Amino acid sequence: MPAVGQSGGRRGGGGCSKKVLLLHGNRQTGELLLGRLGKFKKALWQDVGLDVVAPDAPHLFSNGDMDEDDDGQGDANEGWQRTWWHRKGNAYNGLAESLQLLVRTWNEDGDREFVGIMGFSQGSRLAHLATLLHTITKGDAFPGLQFVVHFSGYGDAPMPDNLRASLSDRWAANISPTCNLDDVQISVPSLHVMGETDRLIPLASSEAMLKEYAQPMVYRHPGSHFVPVKRADVEKYLTFITSILPSQQPVAGESNSSANAATAPPDEEHAQAQIDEVAAIAQIFPMEFRLLSNSTPKDPDAFDPDDYFEENRCYEHPISYSIMLQPKDGLGDVDESLWPPKDVALCIQYTAEYPEHCSPSLSLIHDMNYFEFSSQASEALLDVCRRATEEESGMPCVMGIVYAAREFFESGGLASNANISGSATQPAASENEEEGIDGAKEHVTSTSSLLRPSSAAAIKECNAQGLHIASELLGRAQPNNDGREGGADQPVGGKGGRWHYTVGLVGKPSAGKSTFFNAATAFARQRGEEGGEARSDEIGGEDQVFLGGASMAPHPFTTIDPNVGYCLIPAPKGSCPEDDAESRETSGLVIGSLHGRDSKGRRMLPVTLKDVAGLVPGAYQGRGRGNKFLDDLTDADVLVHIVDASGSSDAEGNKCSDGCNGDDLNHPLNDLEWVRNELVEWVYTNLQAKWESVVSRGREKLLGMFSGYKQSQAFTQDVLAVVEKYVRDKEGRDIFASFDTWDEADLHRLVSAFLGARFPMALALNKADIPSAAQHIEDIKAHLPIHGAHIGVELSAHDEMKFIRQQLLLAMSSPSSDSSLSQPALMSGRVWDCLQQSMSLRKPTLVFPVNDLVSYEPLPGMENYATRDSSLPNHGFISALTAAGGSAPSQWDAQKKQYIPRAKGDAKPVLRDVLMMRPRSTVEDCFTSLKNIGVLEGEFVRAEAASKIGEKSRPVTKLELLGVHNRILRTMTTKRREWQRGWPTRGTN
């Protein structure tokens, strides 16, 4: 069955979406190629309104095919690889079946016609034959075809000997027996994409196809045999396609071009995310930051020009600002020879859907001439910045861009990209790396003289006090049944709204983070992927699999950049209406699910999982990959520390000798301590270096610096307030009255409390299947909570990864193939259990929007979200989920292997949809979130809610806090979509 592209809401392009056919290469599948073209697929839907349909070739590849038309990729022993024909000499055996498959695919779903064909390698050859048939049959074959795109196509092969014999009688009748097919000139607009270093399809082979087309367009990229999908590449493809397709009226509520999307005002949710990032960036880079767009004071009398939070000013959109790239904060020595002679600033302008769906616009500001800062160096710097935005796709990325730009200069990028002599010189490598580390330490110490020294014992005690305070804060953040946060007089602060939840994976190298990541995400990798055919080193190996995913190897730093992907997490216990036993027994209803359920019947929630490269002791001082690792964690809401419970590796991630497992130095408890210490010292060192400004500007400066770690001011205010009360009760002093009396232990207490509340941690006690792990696991659990960790789950990530991998291979293999793949043992689901426990430390508020509070049917406006959202699991993930004893999402059609909207009259799954909301969210916040995803329109009128299935509903105000008591919610608005016509008007019951 074809794989169908699924993306978020479209920015513009057409009032009725159309389709484009994507033909995979030899020894691929449609789903595999489609999965590697994520950015291009998403852009096609958002900017042009095109769905991508990628059918699988009808034939299995076999070893007998390897002499002809092969891309040189090793043995074909996986049982899943597909081919469009078996080529023997110049006969394409099986071509007739492939053409029949294309015709069936082209003609199905008549409401949305196909307008284009794209093909890669062997798929490009088939696309060429289809386009040729369209031309010689005068449009009878593949009607409506308006363009064709060839990726790594080849035109130096003669027409297949059996082409005429492969055609239907209807088409054959339209072709004269004397027609020379090699001489036909194709008028269909074409784009030919070819790699300059492609060894499988050399440039000459791709260029040979150009003579077949009347007006071919050519795009050469510097890569080899793959489909490039960087931003610049995708823009080339979109420019070609949009120049062909006729302009159409935009869908109501959407702009008609991506350019308009860049300047249109963002919705409330995106605007809030943008303002939060601006305020954080201004605090992190106070001396380098400059706001370029307009803003107005909310209170002119109390206006603080250095305060960029929304409480202080109103922003005009689009927001733009600049950041000087050369550090101005005096932290560490700057090698002037690595930088241009004058300042270079990076200019950022937000687009309307940043950060969720698109990247910011980037440019450089400087007043240097060509000889001082060449255009080659400028473009190389911007390319580094653009790559950084791609790595952080879907998340706030500006801090990562700045660090990437600075690394460009500090690693000699200016010299290596100079095109004139003498513009810069490459520095000599450091003779002693450790001297550089010690020097950094010495510099930081010299800036901290305003903090009074403390003993190691005092610092240890204050760190422990901070963890105690954090535990109290976390207890407050858990909602009661009435929607109020629990227990304390003052709840933990924060802004409400929809929660795009992120779990960060931390731990020393080789503890199994990447294995855990691949098991949790079903090998869904969103970074570093190119659209090439499967490589030989990615097929069938234990440590490198064709499925993608994070790289796995038993040595440090196999994960160089963070891997980011969607995973599914069972909802925290008691957070869903179906968790209530009474509701289950009396309702008699079939409860749906948007993302499926696990073997225990728990509703699965989509969460972003971020696997960050391994830490080593001293990372906060720059060892290993240094602060880059720690900065990558600021997007996380909770952390899962992957612990090597077997004790079989040292703190650097190196495998121990046989005799070291009994060494106390390698006990996993020590890993907990130093990993926690890295996080504390990371924040402590940053604050310590700027303590002079805290002393001079007081509490507000400290508040702003903490808010730079992507947390709201309200949250940080609560942390400061609880620390203040704790010290007053314990020591009888007002700690915030005067900052010049603080000592190092005081600051450690505050940092420890903030981090404990900001990044609560669960432990994945990995490698539990190794005998030495049993005693270590018992020791760790006996000490919990410890070092910021609250709970531990023993598991074997490798066993669960093997199960997932095997299920994906089985799902991709042909049912009729003689596959040697064995059926794997059942999965324990401990990885899911661990992730659920981590989410329980910072629970989202789950809200279930419904059309009415009797049938609990979903809002019809949610159908697009339930069948097209990018968080929905794919075929392989669903296969693994069901094989583990779970159930597929409600809208998944197992026969068609795709998400299908419910037809009118079909039974609808009740309570199918769920929104994850932040604590302190209100009914109005939920209404805003539904508007932002296109489900509701107009203004809020009223709402009614219930807690349990069968419970009588009650009216709720828009300012009422969301919680268990009102989690089933029906909202009424002034403006109605078609499906809302039967709802009561304003003022009626």
LUMNUSE-928153 format. One record per residue (C-alpha): residue in one letter; x, y, z. Coordinates in steps of 0.02 Angstrom, whole numbers, padded with zeros to 5 digits, always signed. Each point is the difference from the previous one (the first is absolute). Layout:
residues N
aXYZ;...
This chain:
residues 989
m+00000+00000+00000;p+00061+00176-00031;a+00074+00104+00138;v-00088+00166+00015;g+00085+00162+00052;q-00070+00077+00158;s+00040+00175+00062;g-00073+00139+00103;g-00119+00134-00059;r+00033+00080-00167;r+00053+00182-00011;g-00068+00021-00174;g+00001-00057-00178;g-00168-00072-00046;g-00179-00008+00051;c-00004-00188-00037;s+00154-00104+00033;k+00071-00102-00144;k+00126-00141-00007;v+00170-00040-00070;l+00064-00176-00033;l+00170-00045+00075;l+00089-00153-00072;h+00138-00075+00107;g+00165-00067-00062;n+00060-00178-00025;r+00004-00101+00163;q-00104+00126+00097;t-00181+00020+00051;g-00117+00147-00015;e-00009+00022+00188;l+00189-00003+00018;l+00030+00135-00130;l-00147+00104+00061;g+00066-00007+00177;r+00167+00072-00058;l-00080+00146-00089;g-00087+00070+00155;k+00044+00184-00029;f-00046-00006-00185;k-00161-00095+00033;k-00051+00126+00133;a+00041+00149-00110;l-00101-00072-00145;w-00155-00008+00108;q+00023+00166+00090;d+00055+00106-00148;v-00080-00083-00151;g-00141-00105+00071;l+00069-00163-00072;d-00014-00169+00083;v+00136-00125-00040;v-00051-00179-00041;a+00142-00126-00007;p-00052-00176-00056;d+00110-00152+00023;a+00063-00083-00158;p-00092-00163-00034;h+00155-00111-00010;l+00120-00061+00133;f+00183+00026-00035;s+00101-00160-00012;n+00184-00045-00013;g-00029-00043-00183;d-00031+00184-00037;m+00169+00060+00058;d+00091-00010-00165;e-00115+00127-00083;d-00069+00169+00054;d+00070-00013+00175;d+00068+00134+00113;g+00135-00109+00077;q-00071-00023+00174;g+00049-00174+00056;d-00102-00157+00024;a-00188+00006-00017;n-00047-00107+00147;e-00122+00106+00097;g-00162-00053-00085;w-00070+00177-00011;q+00095+00084-00142;r-00105+00041-00153;t+00039+00026-00183;w-00103+00064-00147;w+00065-00133-00119;h+00124-00142-00017;r+00116+00059-00136;k+00078-00129-00114;g+00102+00084-00136;n-00119+00130-00071;a-00160-00089+00053;y-00089+00073+00153;n-00089-00155+00062;g-00148+00052+00110;l-00018+00173-00079;a-00181-00037-00047;e-00047-00032+00183;s+00088+00160+00054;l-00092+00105-00129;q-00166-00080+00052;l+00038+00044+00182;l+00036+00180-00048;v-00163+00013-00097;r-00102-00070+00146;t+00084+00120+00121;w-00022+00148-00118;n-00185-00032-00026;e-00054-00037+00179;d-00072+00134+00118;g-00074+00103-00141;d-00038+00149+00113;r+00184+00048+00003;e+00087-00025-00166;f+00185-00026-00031;v+00095+00142-00082;g+00181-00058+00003;i+00123-00146+00008;m+00167-00004+00090;g+00122-00144-00014;f+00167-00046+00075;s+00128-00105-00095;q-00094-00153-00068;g-00161+00090+00051;s+00055+00146-00110;r+00016-00119-00147;l-00178-00058+00029;a-00058+00181+00019;h+00080+00037-00169;l-00092-00145-00082;a-00165+00058+00077;t+00029+00178-00062;l+00044-00066-00172;l-00162-00100-00006;h-00097+00155+00055;t+00075+00093-00149;i-00025-00129-00136;t-00178-00042+00056;k-00040+00187+00001;g-00044-00001+00184;d-00102-00160+00004;a+00134-00080+00108;f+00018+00085+00169;p-00126+00140-00035;g+00032+00166+00086;l+00189-00023+00007;q+00077+00174+00010;f+00181-00028+00052;v+00133-00132+00032;v+00152+00007+00115;h+00147-00119-00028;f+00120-00033+00145;s+00158-00091-00057;g-00084-00049-00162;y+00089-00078-00147;g-00030+00021-00187;d+00142-00098-00078;a-00097-00164-00006;p-00104-00050-00153;m-00187-00024+00011;p-00049-00169+00075;d-00021-00134-00132;n-00165-00051+00080;l-00075+00174+00024;r-00133-00018-00136;a-00044-00174+00061;s-00023+00069+00176;l-00132+00127-00051;s-00187-00020+00014;d-00095-00026-00163;r-00075+00173+00017;w+00169+00085+00007;a+00080-00113-00130;a-00136+00049-00123;n+00053+00183+00017;i+00180-00035-00048;s+00049-00020-00181;p+00104-00156-00036;t+00124+00111-00092;c+00018+00121+00146;n+00179+00007+00062;l-00021+00022+00188;d+00180+00061+00019;d-00038+00151-00109;v-00156+00060+00091;q+00020+00176+00072;i-00089+00016+00167;s-00084+00167+00031;v-00043-00032+00185;p+00102+00123+00107;s+00143-00091+00084;l+00129+00029+00137;h+00156-00107-00001;v+00094-00013+00166;m+00172-00080-00009;g+00147-00023+00117;e+00172+00058-00054;t+00084-00142+00097;d-00128-00135-00041;r+00096-00157-00045;l-00152-00109-00033;i-00082+00122-00122;p+00139+00114-00065;l-00042+00175-00060;a+00019-00053-00181;s-00136-00133+00022;s-00119+00125+00079;e+00037+00133-00131;a-00037-00125-00139;m-00184+00010+00048;l-00010+00187-00032;k-00013-00021-00189;e-00165-00095+00025;y-00087+00156+00070;a-00049+00160-00087;q+00045+00120+00142;p+00094-00092+00137;m+00055+00091+00159;v+00158-00063+00085;y+00056+00007+00181;r+00172-00069+00043;h+00046-00028+00182;p+00173-00043+00069;g-00057-00166+00076;s-00009-00177-00062;h-00141-00126-00025;f-00141+00069+00108;v-00139+00128+00000;p+00066+00157+00088;v-00129+00077+00116;k+00088+00149+00077;r-00096+00162+00001;a+00088+00069-00155;d-00035-00162-00094;v-00183-00004+00047;e-00019+00181-00054;k+00064-00047-00174;y-00130-00138-00015;l-00141+00111+00063;t+00049+00141-00118;f-00013-00119-00147;i-00166-00077+00054;t-00085+00164+00044;s+00052+00072-00169;i-00097-00142-00084;l-00158-00018+00102;p-00135+00130-00030;s-00037+00118+00143;q-00150-00049+00104;q-00107+00081+00133;p+00068-00031+00175;v-00094-00096+00131;a-00098+00115+00115;g+00108+00061+00141;e+00163-00041-00089;s+00121+00112-00093;n+00029-00033-00183;s+00189-00013+00004;s+00143-00039+00114;a+00059+00179-00022;n-00162+00062+00075;a+00022-00125+00140;a+00166+00080+00040;t-00077+00171+00029;a-00174-00046+00064;p-00025+00021+00187;p+00020-00161+00098;d-00143-00077+00098;e+00001+00014+00189;e+00093-00162+00030;h+00141+00037-00122;a+00009+00182+00055;q+00021-00054+00181;a+00139-00122-00045;q+00090+00135-00099;i-00011+00130+00139;d+00060-00126+00128;e+00153-00038-00107;v+00038+00185-00027;a-00003+00030+00187;a+00110-00151+00031;i+00126+00048-00135;a+00009+00178+00068;q+00043-00070+00172;i+00129-00125-00065;f+00086+00126-00114;p-00038+00168+00085;m+00149+00093-00073;e-00018-00070-00175;f-00189+00012-00020;r-00091+00141-00091;l-00186+00005-00040;l-00029+00064-00178;s-00189-00010-00015;n-00116+00118+00091;s-00071-00023+00174;t-00096+00113+00119;p+00006+00008+00191;k-00149-00072+00090;d+00029+00122+00143;p+00108+00149-00054;d+00030+00053+00179;a+00071-00170+00051;f+00080-00046-00166;d+00169-00090+00009;p+00092+00011-00167;d+00099-00157+00043;d-00155-00104+00037;y-00065-00091-00154;f-00136-00103+00084;e-00180+00025-00056;e-00047+00072+00169;n+00109+00151-00041;r-00034+00034-00185;c-00116-00034-00147;y+00083-00066-00158;e-00039+00037-00181;h+00013-00149-00117;p+00101-00063-00085;i+00130+00012+00139;s+00178+00028-00056;y+00160+00026+00098;s+00188-00016-00017;i+00135-00086+00103;m+00183+00047-00009;l+00090-00164-00030;q+00166+00042+00083;p-00027-00023+00188;k-00005+00161+00101;d-00025-00073+00174;g+00184-00027+00041;l-00023-00186+00032;g+00162-00078-00056;d+00135+00062-00117;v-00046+00038-00181;d+00130-00033-00134;e-00018+00157-00104;s+00092-00080-00147;l-00146-00118-00028;w-00127+00141-00018;p-00027+00137-00131;p+00075+00170+00042;k-00173+00074+00036;d-00159-00064+00080;v-00119-00116-00092;a-00180-00008+00058;l-00125-00135-00040;c-00173+00069-00042;i-00151-00110+00041;q-00177+00032-00061;y-00139-00117+00054;t-00124-00074-00122;a-00183-00019+00049;e+00009-00187+00038;y+00170-00002+00084;p+00054-00103+00094;e-00119-00143-00033;h-00010-00004-00190;c+00136+00108-00074;s+00169+00080+00034;p+00042+00184+00029;s+00069+00110-00137;l+00188+00027+00022;s+00119+00134-00063;l+00164+00082+00050;i+00033+00181+00049;h+00175+00075-00011;d+00090+00148-00078;m+00155-00090-00067;n+00060+00000-00178;y+00037-00151-00108;f+00180-00011+00057;e-00046+00003+00185;f-00142-00127-00010;s-00020-00088-00167;s-00165-00052-00077;q+00062-00180+00003;a+00024+00007+00189;s-00167+00087+00021;e-00093-00134-00097;a+00092-00140+00093;l-00051+00078+00166;l-00182+00013-00054;d+00004-00180-00059;v+00058-00054+00174;c-00142+00100+00077;r-00129-00076-00117;r+00060-00175+00042;a-00021+00042+00184;t-00182+00049-00032;e-00030-00165-00088;e+00071-00096+00148;e-00122+00089+00116;s-00149-00016-00117;g-00164+00025+00091;m+00082+00077+00155;p+00072+00170+00050;c+00170+00001-00081;v+00082+00171+00016;m+00117-00045+00143;g+00060-00150-00100;i+00027+00112-00152;v+00107+00121+00099;y+00108-00139+00072;a+00020-00077-00173;a+00053+00168-00072;r+00126+00029+00138;e+00069-00175-00025;f+00019+00040-00185;f+00122+00141+00042;e+00085-00084+00148;s+00037-00158-00102;g+00086+00099-00138;g-00147+00020-00118;l+00053+00175-00051;a+00170-00059-00061;s-00062-00157-00086;n-00129+00101-00097;a+00110+00148-00044;n+00022+00030-00187;i+00133+00134+00015;s+00172-00019+00077;g+00033+00071+00169;s-00182+00024+00050;a+00020-00115+00148;t+00121-00129+00064;q-00035-00173+00066;p+00059-00015+00179;a+00117-00137+00053;a-00076-00144+00094;s+00012+00009+00188;e+00152-00094+00065;n-00085-00044+00162;e-00189-00016+00005;e+00000-00014+00189;e+00087+00169+00013;g-00146+00077-00092;i-00121-00078+00123;d+00099+00058+00150;g+00012+00173-00074;a-00188+00009-00018;k-00019-00051+00181;e+00121+00133+00056;h-00089+00137-00096;v-00171-00045+00071;t+00070-00001+00176;s+00067+00175-00023;t-00174+00066-00040;s-00082-00075+00154;s+00084+00102+00136;l-00166+00079+00051;l-00063-00172+00055;r+00072-00048+00168;p+00090-00168+00003;s-00082-00153+00078;s+00066-00168+00056;a-00034-00157-00101;a-00108-00065+00143;a-00106+00159+00001;i-00025-00010-00189;k-00051-00183+00012;e-00125+00040+00138;c-00077+00144-00097;n-00014-00107-00157;a-00099-00125+00103;q-00110+00140+00069;g-00034+00056-00178;l-00060-00174-00047;h-00115-00001+00152;i-00073+00166-00055;a-00022-00065-00178;s-00096-00152+00063;e-00118+00117+00091;l-00024+00103-00159;l-00035-00155-00104;g-00131-00055+00126;r-00088+00166-00019;a-00006-00015-00189;q-00106-00159+00001;p-00183+00047-00028;n-00139-00055+00117;n-00169-00057-00064;d-00067+00176+00012;g+00133+00065-00119;r+00103+00092+00131;e+00182-00043+00022;g+00026-00102+00154;g+00037+00035+00176;a+00088+00165+00023;d-00061+00176+00025;q+00078+00060-00161;p+00002-00113-00154;v+00148-00017-00114;g-00014+00140-00127;g+00002-00008-00187;k-00100+00044-00154;g-00137-00112-00062;g-00027-00060-00177;r+00029-00154-00103;w+00152-00099+00054;h+00117-00065-00134;y+00080-00119+00123;t+00184-00047-00016;v+00097-00135+00092;g+00189+00015+00001;l+00115-00150+00013;v+00162+00026+00097;g+00138-00112+00060;k+00180-00045-00026;p+00060-00066-00168;s-00043-00179-00043;a-00132-00017+00137;g-00129-00043-00134;k-00084+00168-00036;s-00006-00024-00187;t-00064-00178+00020;f-00136+00065+00118;f-00040+00137-00125;n-00019-00122-00144;a-00109-00117+00104;a-00112+00144+00054;t-00017+00084-00170;a+00003-00156-00111;f+00157+00067-00084;a-00082+00166-00046;r+00143+00118-00033;q-00031+00180-00048;r+00180+00058-00016;g+00137-00026-00123;e-00106-00098-00123;e+00019+00007-00186;g-00122-00070-00126;g+00117-00129-00074;e-00029-00184-00030;a+00044-00121+00139;r+00187-00015+00025;s+00084-00167+00019;d+00065+00044+00173;e-00177+00039+00057;i-00076-00168-00046;g-00015-00139+00125;g+00136+00047+00124;e-00026-00003+00187;d+00075+00171+00030;q-00043+00088-00163;v-00169-00043-00072;f-00080+00058-00160;l-00146+00067+00100;g+00095+00157+00052;g-00005+00051+00181;a+00140+00054+00114;s+00168-00082-00029;m+00048-00131+00128;a+00173-00060+00044;p+00092-00049+00160;h+00114+00151+00003;p-00018+00184+00046;f-00080+00134-00108;t-00091-00107-00127;t-00138+00130+00017;i+00089+00159-00054;d-00155+00107-00017;p-00166-00022+00088;n-00118-00123-00081;v-00178+00061+00006;g-00155-00101-00040;y-00178-00032+00054;c-00032-00137+00125;l-00159-00061+00083;i-00019+00002+00189;p-00142-00081+00099;a-00105+00135+00083;p+00035+00022+00187;k-00112-00107+00108;g-00169+00077+00039;s+00013+00140-00128;c-00127-00071-00126;p-00188-00025+00026;e+00014-00184-00048;d+00120-00026+00145;d-00148+00017+00117;a-00065-00176+00036;e-00178+00057+00026;s-00002+00090-00168;r+00065-00155-00090;e-00129-00115+00075;t-00154+00108-00027;s+00031+00088-00163;g-00010-00144-00124;l+00093+00114-00121;v+00148-00041-00110;i+00134+00123+00051;g+00109+00060-00144;s+00179+00057-00003;l+00092+00121-00112;h+00170-00087+00010;g-00044-00177+00055;r+00014-00096+00163;d+00130-00115+00076;s-00026-00178+00060;k-00066+00064+00167;g-00134+00104-00086;r+00086+00164+00042;r-00030+00145-00120;m+00159+00048-00092;l+00050+00184-00009;p+00120+00076-00128;v+00156+00074+00075;t+00162+00065-00073;l+00150-00103+00055;k+00172+00080-00005;d+00155-00110+00014;v+00147+00112+00043;a+00179-00054-00027;g+00085-00080+00150;l+00064+00106+00142;v+00169-00025+00081;p+00063+00070+00166;g+00055+00179-00029;a-00118+00033-00146;y-00053+00165+00079;q+00183+00053-00014;g+00008-00047-00184;r+00057-00181+00004;g-00072-00119-00129;r-00129+00102-00094;g-00019+00113+00150;n-00139+00124+00023;k-00073-00045-00170;f-00069-00159+00080;l-00074+00096+00145;d-00075+00138-00107;d-00091-00132-00103;l-00096-00050+00156;t-00087+00166+00027;d-00147-00056-00109;a-00037-00147+00117;d-00142+00002+00126;v+00061-00154+00094;l+00157-00105-00011;v+00028-00186-00009;h+00174-00047+00059;i+00055-00159-00090;v+00106-00094+00126;d+00113-00147-00039;a-00063-00103+00146;s+00124-00137-00036;g+00147+00111+00048;s+00093-00064-00153;s+00067+00169-00059;d+00095+00141+00083;a-00052+00183+00012;e+00071+00035-00174;g-00109-00138-00076;n+00146-00117-00033;k-00030-00185+00027;c+00078-00063+00162;s+00116-00147+00013;d-00069-00161+00073;g+00054+00046+00174;c-00074+00173+00014;n-00182-00044+00025;g+00030-00020+00184;d+00092+00166+00012;d-00098+00127+00104;l+00066+00137-00114;n-00111-00068-00140;h-00156-00026+00104;p-00148+00078-00093;l-00039+00106+00154;n+00157+00099-00042;d-00069+00034-00174;l-00154+00079+00078;e+00108+00116+00102;w+00115+00066-00135;v-00135+00019-00132;r-00104+00103+00122;n+00157+00099+00043;e+00029+00042-00184;l-00173+00077-00012;v+00019+00098+00161;e+00174+00065-00042;w-00057+00048-00175;v-00130+00121+00067;y+00103+00048+00153;t+00151+00050-00106;n-00107+00107-00116;l-00077+00093+00148;q+00163+00012+00094;a+00086+00086-00147;k-00133+00137-00004;w-00024+00018+00187;e+00061+00178+00000;s-00150+00052-00105;v-00116-00096+00117;v+00071+00095+00149;s-00023+00167-00088;r-00173-00032-00074;g-00077-00115+00129;r-00135-00131-00005;e-00070+00048-00171;k+00168-00034-00083;l+00010-00170+00084;l-00178-00037-00052;g+00039+00041-00181;m+00158-00106-00003;f-00094-00154+00060;s-00138+00033-00125;g+00131-00018-00136;y-00011-00189+00026;k-00165-00002-00096;q-00111+00014+00151;s-00129+00133+00038;q+00031+00141+00123;a-00149-00059+00103;f+00081-00170+00024;t+00166+00078+00051;q-00090+00121+00117;d-00074-00149+00091;v+00169-00084+00017;l+00076+00159+00072;a-00147+00022+00119;v+00012-00177+00070;v+00190+00014+00021;e-00025+00167+00087;k-00125-00076+00123;y+00109-00154+00029;v+00154+00104+00047;r-00104+00117+00108;d-00074-00147+00096;k+00163-00096+00015;e+00128+00140+00027;g-00105+00152+00045;r+00069+00112-00137;d-00073+00086-00152;i+00112-00075-00135;f-00059+00119-00138;a+00021+00159+00102;s+00181+00021-00053;f+00090-00103-00131;d+00173+00058+00052;t-00015-00112+00154;w-00027-00159-00101;d+00127-00140+00003;e+00030-00143-00121;a-00111-00118+00100;d-00147+00122-00009;l+00011+00005-00189;h+00017-00190-00009;r-00159-00018+00104;l-00097+00112-00119;v+00068-00085-00156;s-00035-00172+00071;a-00180+00048+00041;f-00029+00077-00171;l+00072-00149-00095;g-00091-00125+00108;a-00166+00083-00040;r+00044+00046-00180;f+00071-00171-00049;p-00074-00137+00110;m+00083-00165-00040;a-00047-00183-00016;l+00129-00139-00014;a+00004-00130-00138;l+00099-00138+00085;n+00064-00072-00162;k+00088-00166-00035;a-00103-00082+00136;d+00023-00166-00090;i+00186-00004+00045;p+00030-00097+00163;s+00102+00137+00083;a-00148+00120-00014;a-00113-00083+00130;q+00094+00060+00154;h+00030+00173-00073;i-00186+00021-00037;e-00043-00050+00179;d+00127+00126+00067;i-00067+00142-00108;k-00183-00031+00043;a+00044-00005+00184;h+00075+00175-00012;l-00139+00084-00101;p-00032+00144-00009;i+00181+00046-00028;h+00096+00128-00102;g-00159+00071-00077;a-00067-00170-00054;h-00169-00051+00071;i-00037-00171-00074;g+00092-00141-00088;v-00061-00130-00125;e+00109-00150-00041;l+00001-00049-00184;s+00100-00064-00147;a-00010+00130-00137;h+00095-00115-00117;d-00130-00139+00015;e-00143+00121-00033;m+00094+00081-00144;k+00025-00173-00079;f-00187-00034+00016;i-00044+00165-00082;r+00127-00024-00138;q-00061-00175-00039;q-00181+00059-00008;l+00046+00140-00119;l+00091-00123-00113;l-00150-00116+00004;a-00117+00144-00040;m+00105+00050-00151;s+00018-00176-00069;s-00122-00071-00125;p-00131-00119+00075;s+00033-00122-00142;s+00188+00008+00008;d+00105-00142+00064;s+00067+00103+00142;s+00128-00069+00120;l-00052+00124+00133;s-00048-00085+00161;q-00143+00055+00111;p+00075+00092+00150;a-00045-00033+00181;l-00128+00113+00083;m+00057+00172+00056;s-00001+00042+00185;g-00049+00182-00029;r+00120+00060+00135;v+00062+00142-00110;w-00179+00064-00009;d-00019-00024+00188;c+00157+00104+00030;l-00060+00140-00112;q-00170+00000+00086;q+00085+00014+00169;s+00102+00148-00062;m-00157+00090-00060;s-00082-00031+00169;l+00131+00116+00076;r-00071+00147-00100;k-00173-00054-00051;p-00089+00089-00142;t-00183+00039+00022;l-00095-00108-00124;v-00156+00074-00079;f-00123-00097-00109;p-00094+00114-00121;v-00166-00074-00056;n-00146+00045-00113;d-00127-00033+00138;l-00001-00064+00178;v-00120-00144-00030;s+00077-00101-00141;y+00177+00071+00030;e+00031-00007-00187;p+00151+00096-00063;l-00012+00173-00076;p-00018-00021-00189;g+00129+00137-00019;m+00129-00116+00079;e-00006-00123-00147;n+00143+00084-00092;y+00106+00002+00159;a-00042-00184+00035;t+00054-00057-00172;r+00138+00119-00052;d+00095+00063+00153;s+00186-00034-00006;s-00003-00078+00173;l-00104-00149-00058;p+00096-00164+00000;n+00045-00077-00168;h-00034-00176-00063;g+00158-00073+00075;f-00030+00077+00171;i-00180-00060+00000;s+00055-00175-00047;a+00119-00003+00148;l-00135+00071+00114;t-00129-00131-00047;a+00128-00141+00003;a+00039+00050+00179;g-00183-00026+00045;g-00061+00178-00026;s-00128+00073-00119;a+00015+00116-00150;p-00063+00180-00007;s-00187+00014-00031;q+00019+00075-00174;w+00127-00128-00061;d-00058-00114-00140;a+00099-00161+00015;q-00047-00058-00175;k+00049+00161-00089;k+00142+00033+00123;q-00043+00184+00015;y-00108+00119+00102;i-00177+00015-00068;p-00130+00132+00052;r-00165-00071+00059;a-00138+00004-00130;k-00171+00072+00042;g-00104-00127+00093;d+00150-00099+00063;a+00009-00035+00186;k+00119+00125+00078;p+00121-00045+00140;v-00044+00097+00157;l+00125+00105+00098;r+00124-00031-00140;d+00088+00167+00007;v+00107+00071+00137;l+00099+00162+00022;m+00150+00010+00116;m-00011+00165+00093;r+00121+00082+00119;p-00041+00013+00185;r-00099+00158+00039;s-00082-00006-00171;t-00177+00068-00008;v-00153-00044-00102;e+00043+00150-00109;d+00174-00072-00031;c-00079-00160-00065;f-00116+00101-00112;t+00152+00095-00068;s+00092-00162-00035;l-00149-00070-00096;k-00006+00160-00103;n+00186-00012-00037;i-00017-00173-00075;g-00149+00054-00104;v-00137-00092+00095;l-00099+00150+00065;e-00030+00175-00066;g-00074+00161+00068;e-00004+00058+00180;f-00031-00097+00159;v-00184-00003+00054;r-00012-00130+00136;a+00055-00176+00046;e-00059-00147+00100;a+00099-00141+00075;a+00001-00163+00096;s+00127-00108+00088;k-00066-00176-00029;i-00094-00093-00134;g-00185+00011+00040;e+00020+00145+00120;k-00120+00146-00018;s+00086+00146-00084;r+00014+00173+00076;p+00039+00171-00074;v+00178+00063+00020;t+00072+00174-00022;k+00143+00034-00118;l+00114+00046+00147;e-00029-00162+00094;l+00158-00103+00022;l+00002-00165-00092;g+00016-00161+00097;v-00075-00171+00028;h-00164+00079+00052;n-00033+00079-00172;r+00109-00102-00117;i-00143-00050-00119;l-00037+00167-00081;r-00123+00069-00127;t+00029+00178-00061;m-00121+00114-00094;t+00053+00147-00108;t-00077+00145-00098;k+00058-00060-00171;r-00046-00174-00055;r+00074-00122-00120;e-00115-00110-00101;w+00000-00137+00131;q-00053+00124+00136;r-00163+00053-00084;g-00109-00097+00121;w+00075+00078+00156;p-00101+00125+00103;t+00027+00184-00031;r+00059+00127+00127;g-00118+00011+00147;t-00085-00169-00028;n+00020-00158+00100;
